[in-house]
């Protein structure tokens, strides 16, 4: 048993990752061991490096390897537009689209009475500061179309009202979506936000 | 054990990677929790938004178990709730208060029907605040803290009722209040179902119902402050033009 203790430890740690269970973790570890030079060693080096350098951007809350992330330090991104997202994963999703050329602000969650998350637990005071200090002209509220997400959007809108242009993402039919499979809430929202063609 | 009912979704919490624990206010089984397998999936998660009307089937080996829910959406109220600040704040206040105040697995069929009617009015901002006030009165009544506004607690008069006793929850006339008038709560006519129904009057009335939610429910039963969502709704009403 002792001879495999380190490997068992690795399997146990891998099994804690999202999307992996003990069975898939075991398969992944076995694969890594078989591809030691090609995968395991570079992965271990990369993990060690990220463990040492990864940190949150002091300005926007994005994850990077320096105190101020690449987006915040790029002058090209100083367009006056600030996109507010709930989580780093949302920021990455927006970046994948390649459409937005401004800067971001990661709130770190949404207001939730159930979970006891109040405005002071999110980066809302920092957002107010940034709107002033970075000469922001438009704040785009790219929050999830959930009750908590929209509640947070309205709260932020209340806080910033009058000081800056406030917009939110459109809601409606996703690309590739079929009306028959959409819930009635989405269809209602899409109908309300219809546009001329 | 199993049963089937329809209800209003109150809360959703993630449970593990793929499941969710939901609380549903059902007509026959009251506020009842259960696990929804795959509740965080792309297919089911959009349906599990607070306020949604669901057809639920609950199953468990023993009654004491949390059990699992199979859910079928009847109608979503997300579009109505997202239509404006008032609707969203209202939805949050109602689900937060229900989740906060109702005992688990105790049926409140009358309150359920009133809640369903109130939820169906979401988005109609002209009539919703008054409907919410009525609902809050019904909530107090169903929990055993109802206001008695039929006659003056001191004189027995049925006209000229202008105060509510903060202790007994009974109506009082100006004459009946006497020197104690400054300690009484206001009784705006809209609380009696008559007179002006402006937002300012409704906010005043909600101050009175809020006193009993605070003193009876929060202090004596729940031992924790009222949900912030109710305060946010009242703030919004107070600020509305």
Contacts between the chains, C-beta under 8 A, distances in Angstrom:
chain1	res1	chain2	res2	distance
A	18	B	17	6.2
A	19	B	17	7.1
A	113	B	92	7.0
A	113	B	96	5.0
A	113	B	227	5.0
A	113	B	228	5.6
A	113	B	229	5.0
A	114	B	11	5.3
A	114	B	13	7.1
A	114	B	96	7.6
A	114	B	99	7.2
A	115	B	13	7.9
A	118	B	228	7.0
A	145	B	78	7.6
A	145	B	82	7.2
A	146	B	49	6.2
A	147	B	49	5.5
A	147	B	50	4.9
A	147	B	51	7.0
A	147	B	78	7.2
A	147	B	81	6.5
A	147	B	88	7.1
A	147	B	91	6.6
A	147	B	92	6.8
A	150	B	81	7.5
A	150	B	82	5.3
A	150	B	88	5.7
A	151	B	88	5.8
A	151	B	89	7.7
A	151	B	92	5.8
A	154	B	85	4.9
A	154	B	88	6.0
A	154	B	89	7.5
A	155	B	232	7.9
A	157	B	85	8.0
A	158	B	85	7.9
A	171	B	82	7.3
A	183	B	46	5.8
A	183	B	47	6.3
A	183	B	73	6.8
A	183	B	76	5.4
A	183	B	78	7.9
A	184	B	75	6.4
A	184	B	76	5.4
A	184	B	79	7.2
A	185	B	46	7.7
A	185	B	49	7.5
A	185	B	76	3.8
A	185	B	77	7.6
A	185	B	78	3.8
A	185	B	79	4.2
A	185	B	82	7.9
A	186	B	46	7.5
A	186	B	79	7.7
A	188	B	79	3.5
A	188	B	80	7.8
A	189	B	78	8.0
A	189	B	79	5.2
A	189	B	82	6.7
A	192	B	79	7.5
A	192	B	83	7.6
